Amino acid sequence: MKKTDESDWTKMITNETVCRYFYIIFFVVAVMAAFAVGMDLWLMVKRPALGFAMLLRSAPVLILSVLNSLFLYILCARTLLK
């Protein structure tokens, strides 16, 4: 199997830049999840039965998406920023 060399344009991207990208993605996902939970809570005030059902349906997806983006950032920080 032939080993490929790193492209010239990828050599310019530092490890800090890659980890900063994953941190920004984590932050954006967390803010969007918090907004979605806030909307679910607002819906619970207006229509309690529907709002609780929406919160139960959206909570697993929100938790998994935030944890996934946090995992990518932690993985990047531990492997690239030693």
N, C-alpha and C positions, 0 to 999 in steps of 0.2 A: 504494500500500500504506500503510495507516494504522499509524503508530508508536504502540505502547502504552507507557504510563508504568509505571514500577516501582511495584509494590504497596506500600502503607504497611507491611504486616507484614514485607516483605523488606528495607525500609530499615533496620530495627532490627538486622539481622544484619550484623555487621562482617566485613570481609575476614579478619581474624585468626581469627574463629570458624570461618569456612569452611575455612581452611587447617588449623586445629587439628583439625577433623573429619577431613580427609583424612589427617593425620598419625596420628590414632588408628586409623583404618581400616588404614593401612599397618602400624602396630605390631601390631594384632590379627592381620592376615593373616600377618605374618612369624612371630609366636609360634606360630600354628597350623601353619604350614609346618615350623617347627623341631620341633614336637611330632610331626608326621607323619613327618619324617625320623628322628627318634629312635625311633619305633615301628618303622619299617622296619629300622633298624639292630639293634634288639632282636630282630626277627623273623629277621634274618640270622644272629644268634648261635644262636637256637633251631633254625631250619630254613634252612640256607644257600641252598639252591636257590630255595625259595619267597620268602625275604626279598630276594634279589637281583632276582628277577623283579618283585616289588612295588616295589622302589626304582626300577627302570628304567621302570616304568609310571607311577609317581607323580611322578617328578622333573620332567618337562616341565611338567606342570600346576602344580606347586608353584612352579617358577621363573617361569612366566608370570604367575601370580597375584600373586606378590610384586613382580615388575617392573611389572605393571599398576598396583598400588596405589601404588608408589613414583613412577611416572610421573604419576599424578594429583596427588600431593602436590607434586612438583617443578613441575608445570604451574601449580598454584594459587599456589605461592610466588613464581614468576617473574612471573605476570601480575597478581596482586592485591597483592602486598607489595613493590612497587617503591619 
